[in-house]
Amino acid sequence: MRHGKKFNHLGRTADHRKAMLANLSISLIEHKRITTTVAKAKALKKYVEPLITRCKDDSTNSRRVVFRYLQNKEAVKTLFGEVAQKVGDRPGGYTRVIKIGPRQGDGAEMAFIELVDFDENMAKAPKAEKKTRRSRRSSSKAQAAPAAEEAPKTEEKPAEAPVEAPAEEAATEEAKAE
């Protein structure tokens, strides 16, 4: 019976699961962001966050405990140096899981898992607009809209101007294009 054993076994034996989570943890510490399945990302979050908490106290015992889990000297050195410096004042929540949709081959749900404090690019980058399929008519309106935004905004348009004028202009532009 498995009463009270709620962690995800990930379809692997205990040794395989332990080795896989250690390898994922090493990759996460080295690269700061990795792509994996949602289930593995959630299991990795539970595995790596206590190690990051442990790295705040830079003692010989803490290094030995973390090395017992990771078995990689470079990862331990990075964790206690670069990572510990960034997360020193954070009380928890060192990782973030962002779902990115299904994988092409088998449809498995994929996700990014990243260290929160190392995410300068995502914080500064504007959100990308969704690309949708549009007809010719709507694409000519979309091209006319940026041109209208480039015009100086100091001029006020009169209130009695007809609302349908841009639609008529778009229709005449289509007729000229054809």
Stockholm file with secondary structure:
# STOCKHOLM 1.0

chainA/1-178         MRHGKKFNHLGRTADHRKAMLANLSISLIEHKRITTTVAKAKALKKYVEPLITRCKDDSTNSRRVVFRYLQNKEAVKTLFGEVAQKVGDRPGGYTRVIKIGPRQGDGAEMAFIELVDFDENMAKAPKAEKKTRRSRRSSSKAQAAPAAEEAPKTEEKPAEAPVEAPAEEAATEEAKAE
#=GR chainA/1-178 SS CCTTCCSCCTTSCHHHHHHHHHHHHHHHHHHSEEEEEHHHHHHHHHHHHHHHHHTTSCCHHHHHHHHHHHCCHHHHHHIIIIIHHHSTTCCSCCEEEEEEEECTTTCCEEEEEEEGGGCHHHHHSCCCCCCCCCCHHHHHHHHHHHHHHHSCSSSCCCTTSCTTHHHHHHHHHHHHHC
#=GC SS_cons         CCTTCCSCCTTSCHHHHHHHHHHHHHHHHHHSEEEEEHHHHHHHHHHHHHHHHHTTSCCHHHHHHHHHHHCCHHHHHHIIIIIHHHSTTCCSCCEEEEEEEECTTTCCEEEEEEEGGGCHHHHHSCCCCCCCCCCHHHHHHHHHHHHHHHSCSSSCCCTTSCTTHHHHHHHHHHHHHC
//
